[in-house]
Amino acid sequence: MKFEIGGKEDRRTLTSQEEYISYLLQECRLGVDLLPLFNAVSPKNLPRQVKTVRFDPPFVMALVERDVDSGSLCNDAVVLFKPIDIKTIAIVGYSEELTAHEVDLIGLVEFCLQKDIGVELGIIEITDTDKTNLFKKIESLEIELESAHEIIKLLINVAKDLAQGSGEQLQEQVVERAAANMLANSAASELAASTEDDLSDMLGSPLGGILQRDIHDEISQQIAKLNKLDQLALSLCEPEDVLEIWVEDQFCSFPTPIYSTDIELSCEQLIDDMAREVENIIHQESDN
């Protein structure tokens, strides 16, 4: 019985499938053609279009001859052009540092022979029935995806409507607390008292930029004191489409969020609006 591994011919008598696979495992090294091992492990040999299957960690690469019309090939007497596709797939869990004896080659081959993986690598052909079923599945998934998008839009609008009332109350609460702290307990209020000025005077002075940043920080601190659901309700009052953007970012992102505490929404524009309201309160206090 004649075998050719890695370009070397070897004549040896192997009496069983187990001996054949054991022999191939001994001869296989990372980077060499694993096609003989695939054919030994697979219930049926891979199609003739598959020329080589190599494992170059962390990738498996299959060279597959494409099916094309003979008329499109170069039929010159000397040159015959046979197009080859290189199909590559990453094998999670393997790294370039792995040596041959650390790799479960049988497990690797069996993994690649799974139908979905094999089709992606190009080493397993899809039958007409498979193609029909696949097209039906794709069509069904497209309908489900379109329906899911519509449901998501509805749920986003419902969430915003439910948050609107409590969000407005929370804005008033945050503004009142932030203004009270700025007028009575802030470093700026102490500085203003020491110079017998009002905070409103500081807003119009060279220190105005610093005071405005302090107001923004105070508002952020007040928001951080709210429970998570109140923070979300407040964020949903943000003029920008923060919830829509967050939902869109979750598609094909793993792990998928499953708790409300996993939702992080910004409300920068809302903080700017509330900061202006705090400034208005400071000006009103100075006028009284």
N, C-alpha and C positions, 0 to 999 in steps of 0.2 A: 504494500500500500504506500503510495507516494504522497508526500506533503511538501508544501512550500510555505515557509514562514519567514517574513522579513526579507524576501528575495533569495533565501537559501533553500535549496532542495534537500529533503531528508527522506531516506527510504527506511521505513520501520513497520513492523507488523503490530497493529493494535487490534485487539480482539473484541473490544466493546466500546460503546459510546462513552462510558465513564473514562476509560483509558485515553480515548481520543481527546476529550475535554481536558483531562489532567495534563496531557502532553502539551496541548495548546496553552494552557495556563502557565506551564513552566517556561515556554518559549516566548510568551508575550511580554513585552516591555512597554512602558509608557511611550507613546508617540509612534509605535509601529502599527501596521494594519491589523485591526481586530476582526476583519471580515470573516476569516475562518472560524473564529470563536463564535461570532454571531450565528454563522450557519450551523455550527455544531449544537448550539444551545436552542436555536429556534426550531419549532416543529417542522417548518419548511424553510428552505433556503431563501435568502433575500433575493429580490428580483435582479435579473442580470444588469439592469441599469445602474445598480449600486456597485461602484468600482472599488472604493475603500471606505473604511470607517476607522478613524483614528481618535485616540483619547490624548489630548494635550491639555492637562489640567489648567483651569477648571472647565474646559470645553470638550465636547465631543463633536467631531467634524466628519460629515459624510460627503463623499464625492459621488454625485448622482448624474448619470447621463440623461439629458432631457429628451423627451419625445418631440421630434420635429418632423415636418414633412421632408421626405427625401429630396424633393425638388429644391428645397431651400439650402441643402448642403452643397458644399463644394465637391463636385464629382470628378475633379481632375484625376488623371491617372496616377499622379504622384502623391497628391495631398487629398485627404478626406477629412473635412472639418467635422468633429463631433463635439458639440457644445456640452460642457459639464457644469452643473450647478454645485456650489459648495454650501451645504446646509450646516449651520453651526448652532449648538444649544449649550447653555451653561449648566453644569451639574453642580447644584448647590451642595456645599459641604466638603468639596474637594478643593485643595489648594495646590499651588505649584510646588510646594515643599514635599508633597507626598511622594513616596517611592513606590515601586511596583508592588512589593510584598504587602504594603499597607492598604492597597486598593482592593476592594471586593469586586473583582472583574466580572464574576458571574452575576452578582447583584447589579452591577453597572449595565451589563448586557440586557438583563431581564427588565431593568428600568427603561432602557431605550427601546425595548420591544413592546412596551405598552402602546396601545394603539394611538393615543393622542400624541405621545412623544415621538413615536415612530413616524407618524405622518408629518410632524413638524420637521423632523430630520430628513424626510424624503426617502426613508428606507422601507416604508410601508405604503402601498398604493391604496388609494380610496376607490372602492368599487362604485359602479353607477348607482347601486342602491344606497350606499353610504353617502354619495354626493346628494342624492335626492333627499335623504333624511337630514343631511347637514343643512341644505338650503331651507328645508322646512323649519328646522330648529333656529336658523338665523332669522328667518322671517318672523317666527314667534317671538324671539328675543327682541327684535326691533320694535314689534308692537308693544311688548311689555315695557321696554325702555321708554318709548314715547308716552305710554300711560303713566309710568313712574315719574317722568318729568312733570307731567300735568298735576299729578298728586302732590309732588314736592312744591310746586308753585302755589297750590291751594293751601298747603300746610304752612308755608312761609307767610302768606297773607293772613291766615287765621292767627298765627303766632303774633304778628305785628298788631292786629286788631285787639287781641287780648291784652297785649302789653301797653297799648297806647294810654289807657286811663291811669294805670298804676305808674307807668313811666313818667307821665307829667307830674304826678304827685311826688315821685322820687326826685325829679329835677328840682322842684321847689324845696324839698327837704334838704338836699345837698347844698343848694345855693344859700339857704338860710343858715345852715350850720357853718359853712365855709366863711360866710360874711361875718357871722358872730365871732368866730375864732380870729379872723383877720383884724377885726376892730378891737378885740379885747385881749387876746392871748398871743399875738404874734410878735416876732422880733421887730417887725416894721411898726406895729402900734406902739411898742415901747420906745423906739427911736423917735417916732413922731411926738410922743408925749414929752420926751426929754428936750425937744426943740420947740415945744408949744405949738406944733403944727398939726394939721389934720392929715389923715392918710390920703385924702383927695389932693392935698398939696404935693405929696410925694409922687402921686401918679403923673403929675405934670412937670416933675423935676427930673434931673439926670438919673435919679434913682428909680424912675418909673418902670423901666424895663425889668429891674430886679424885683420890684413889687409885683409886677404882672406874672413873673415866673413863680413867685411865692404863692400867688392866688391859684395858679394852675396846679401847683403841687398840693395845696390844701384841698382842692376839689378832688384830685386823684386819691388822696388819703381818705376823704369822706366816702368816695365810691368803694374803696377797698374794704371799708367797714361794713358794707351791706352784705347780706347773704347772697349766695351764688345766683339764685333765681331773680332776686331784685337787680343784681348787676346785669343779668341778661335782659330783663325787662327794660332797664335804662338804655342798654346798648341798642335795643330794637327801635328806639326813638332817634337814633343817629340818622341824619339826612342821607348819608351814603348807603348803598345797598350792601351793608356788611354781612347780613345773613345770607343773601344770595351768593356772595363771593365765597363765604366760608363753606357753604354746601357744595359749591362747584369744586372747591379745592379738595373735598373729601373723596371725590370719585377716583377710583384706582389708587387710593391712598390707604396704606395699612400700617398699624392695626386700625380697624374701623371704630370710631367713637361710639360708646354705648351708654354713657352717663352724661347728664347735663353738665357735670363738672369738667367734662372733656371739651366743652365748647368755649372757645376763646374769641370774643368779639371786641374790636376796638371801638372807641367812641370819641375820637379826637375832635371832630367838628362840634360835637355836643359839649365837650369840655370847654372849647373856645366860646361857645354861646353862653354857657353858664358862667364863665369867667367875666364876660361882659356884664352879665346881670349882677355879679358880686361887685364889680366896679361901680355900677349904677347905685347900688345900695350904699356904698362908701361915700359917693358924692351926695346922696340924699341925706345921710347922717351929718355930713359937714354943713349942709345948708340949714339944718334944724337947730 
